[in-house]
Each structure stands twice: as structure tokens, then as C-alpha cells.
Amino acid sequence: MKRPQAVATVQVDNERVIVTEWRFAPGAETGRHCHGYDYVVVPMTAGSLLLETPEGDKYAELEAGQSYFRKAGVEHNVINNGPHELVFVETEIK
């Protein structure tokens, strides 16, 4: 099944960081990718994201304003499997 693409808007890209706003309509996905940098995610909305990983499906619960950190090398496809738009800001640390 073909899913709609999540919308990525790069807000800052300089020698130190990349800051991207991600907007996920219901059913939208990022596509499979591997993070090349450590990163911090700041959820702007609450909800649940489905993560398709090499180890199997996982879920990430988002709480608005509750940031989390991940190391470089994370591989996944991120999907909004809920009924409402989900939004987060991701800061990649170069």
C-alpha cells in the first residue's frame, strides 16, 4: 500500500545542526532511512508513531513538549498510524 509522504521543512541547516519540522497527516510516512547524526526530537503534538525497524515494528509515544534523544545509526520508517496530524521538530547534531 502506498502511503502519503510526511512533509519535512528544513528551518536551519548550518555547520552545527539541521533543524527540521516534520508534519505527518494520518497515514503519512517518512520512508525507510538511517540517521547519520545524533538527534533530538521535540514533539509539538501528542500521539503515537509506528516505527518499522529491522528488528520489527515498534511504537513511539509522543507527548507535546517532551523531548527525546537518539544516537546516530537509528534505522526506521516512521508512520502516523493515528487519526490526527502529528508534528515534531527534529534537531540533528553535526
N, C-alpha and C positions, 0 to 999 in steps of 0.2 A: 504494500500500500504506500503510495506517495504522500508524504506529509508536507504541509507548508513549511517554509523556512522561517526560523526566528530572525528578527531584524536586529542587526548589530550596527550601532552608531558609535564610531570612534570619537571620543571627546578630547583626548590628549594622547599624543604619540611623540615622545621626545627621547633623549638619550638615557633616561632613567626608568620611565614607566610607559605603559599603554593602558589607558582608561577607556573602557567600552561599556555603553549602555546596551543591554540585551532585552528585547521585548518578544515575548512568546505568546502568540494568540493560542487559544485552545487547539491542541493537536500539533503545534509547531515544534520543530526540532532544529538543532544546530548542525546535524550531520556528524559522523564519527570524526574525531580529531584527537590529537595528543598535545598536551600543553608543554610548550618549550620553556616556559618561565614559571617560577613560583607565582602564586596569585592569591588575591583576596577578593571575596565576593561580598557585596553589601546588598541584601535583598531589599527592594523597595515595596514589595507586596508579599503577602503570606500565601503559602500553598505548598503543593508537593510536585517535585520534578522526578520523572522516571529517568534513570541513568542506565543505558545499555552499555555494559562494560565487558571486557574479555572474560571476566570471572562470572558473568551473569548479570541479571537485572538487579538494580538497587534503587532505593528511593532517597531523595534529599528533601527534607522538610525545611521550608523557608519560613522564617519569622521576620517580618518587616523590621529593618534596622539592626538585626542581629548578624554581624559579620562572621565569616569563617575563612580560614586559610588552608590552602593546599600546596603541596610541593610540585615542582615541575615533573613531568612524566606521566601525569594522570591521563588516561585514555578512556574516552567515552563518547556516546551520543546523548545529548540532553534533550528531553522531550517534556512538554507541558501536557500531561495526560488529564488535566482537570478542566472544569467548565469556564474558568475565568482567565483573563490575561495575567501573565506573571512577568515581573520586571525585576532585573537586578543590574547593579553596576559592578563590573569586574576590573580590578587593577592588577595588571601583570607587572612584575618587578624585573627589570632587565639586569 
